[in-house]
């Protein structure tokens, strides 16, 4: 069973519906369990921050080799947090992940780190780096080359927030990439929940299978 067939069978997906196809019950834990079922053992996370999601992956995917890419310092696209906060997150990530010898913290910007990875060598890549249009476009366009056919590219914050301190263009970029590259099926993982004050209480992930 290939990767797309696995998701279709497990979540009873009708592929005749337009993309993005909503999978409301699929969260980060569900994705980790799915990748375990699929036998995935090599992955990368772009934007590790304090290491919470990387920890979930390492705890739930047996024999996982994971590359955690993050500059952990203020660079272009990462201006919302002070270096002191980013350094604190780095220390937290080290504390959480040091018990996993096959989890490697890569303190580099994404476009430098991706050059160090062999093409078609990874089972999955999770993107949660800078959320502006240019950086999301670069991350998708370059990291997809590192994924084996049948692997998964997925990421956080599938929403558009066009302005403000936390501007986010992820949904715009993902939709444009999938349409322009003739990817027929892509998925929104979880519901978008907005509070009465207009802020988001929950922001979904996105995902598609690499052919």
N, C-alpha and C positions, 0 to 999 in steps of 0.2 A: 504494500500500500504506500503510495507516495504521500508527501506532506499535505498537499491540498486535500486529497481524498481522506486523510486522517481527520482533518478538521470538519470536513463535510459530514463524515459518518458520526463523529463524536457529538457534534452540536446540531445535527440535522439541518444543515444549511441548504437553502434553495439558491443555487447559483444563477438562476434566471433573474433575480432581483438586482436592481442597480447598486453599484458600489458608491460609497463605502457601505458594506454590509455590517449591520450592528450585531455584535455578540455581547449582550448585556452582562452575562455571568462570567465572562473571561477577564480575570484580573491578573496581576503579576504572578501570584501563586499558581493560578491555573496554567499560565504560560510555562512556568518552570516545570510543572508536572507533565504538561504536553510534550515538552522538549525531552524530558526523561523517557516518556513512552516512545518517542521517535529515535532514541539512542544518540542524541546530540551530546558531544563531550568537549567541543571547542568553541569558545565564543569570545566576544569583546563587548564591553560597555563603554560608550563614549559619554563622559559626564558622570563621574562616580560620586562626587561630592563627599558626604560623610560615610558612604559605603553601605547604606541600608539595603538597597536593591541588590547590590553585588553579594551581600551576605545571604540574602534569600536564595539567590541562584546557587551559591556554593553549598548551602545547607540542603538543597533539595534536588540537585542534579548530580548523581554519582559520577565520580571520576572526572569532574569538570576541570578543564584548563580555561581560565578566564583572564583576559587582559583588561585591566581597568584604566582607562585613559582619561586623564584630567590634568590641566596645568596647575590647579590649586594655587593660582595667583591671578591677579588682575591682568587680563590681556584684552585685546579687541573682542567685543562681544560679551565679555564677562565684567561689566562695570557696575553691576548692581550691588556687589558685596565687597567689603573691604578686605584687604589682604589678611588682616588678623582673623576674620571669619573663615576665609578660605584655608588658612593655615590650620585653624582649629578643626575644620572638616577633614583635612589631610591626616591629622593626628588620630582622629576618630576612625577613619578608614583603615589606617595601619593597625590600630588596636583590634578592630573587628575582624580583619581579614588575614592577619599574620598567622593564624592557626591553620590556614589552608595553603599548603606549600605550592599548589598549582594555580594559585591566584596571584597575579603579577600586577603591581601598581606601576603604571607607566606615566610619569610626570612630564607630559609633553602636550602641546596643543594638538588637536585632532589631525590637522593636515600634515604635521610632521610624523606623528605616530603611524598614520595609515601607510606611509611609505616603507615602514619596517615590517609590514605584514605581507606574506606571500598571497598572491591572487588565488581565489577558490580554495582557501585553506580552513575557513571557519564554517561552523554549522549555523551560527547566528550572530547578529550584531544588534545591540540595543542602543538607540541614540537618544541622549538626554543632555546634549551640550548646549551651546548658545542657541537661542530660539529665534533669532532674527533671520530674515529671508536668505541672506547670503550664506550664513553658516549652516543652516539646515540644508540648503541646496548642495553645498560642498560635501557635507557629511553623507547625505544619501548617495550622491553621485560617485564618491570615491570609495566609501566603505562597502557598497554593494558589490564591487569588484572582488572583494575578499571573501565572499560567501560562496560556498559550493552550490551547484544546482540542487534544488530541493531544500535548501536552507531557508532561514527566516530573517528578514529585516523588519525590526519593529522599534517603537519608540514611545516616548511620553508626550503629554500635552498636545493632544490632537484638537486644537482650538485655534481660532484667530482672535488676537487682541491687538488691534492695529496701532495703538499708541500708548504712551505712558511709560513708567519706569520698567514695567514688566511686559513690554510689547512681545507678542508671540505670533509668528507667521507659520507655525508648523502645519496646520491644516491646509493652508494655501499651497505650500510647497509639496506636501505629500500628494494632494489631489492633482496638481499640475504635473508632477513627475509621473504618476501612474497613467494619466491620460496621454501624456506625450510619448511615453515608452510602451504603450499598448499593453499595459498590465490589466487584464480583464477583471480581476477580483482583488479588492483590498478591503480591510476590515477595521471597524472602530470597536475597540475592546472596552466595554463599560459605558454607562450612560454619562452624559454631560449634565451636571446638576448645578444650578445657579441659585444663590441666596437672594433674599428680598432686596439687599443693598446693591445687587448687581455683580458682586464678586462670586467667584466659582467655589463651590464646596467640594466638587469632584470633577476632575478633568480626565477624559478617557485616554487610553493608549491607541496606537494604530499599528497595523501589521500587514505584510504581504509575503507570499512565498516567492523566492527567487528561482527563476527557471534557467 
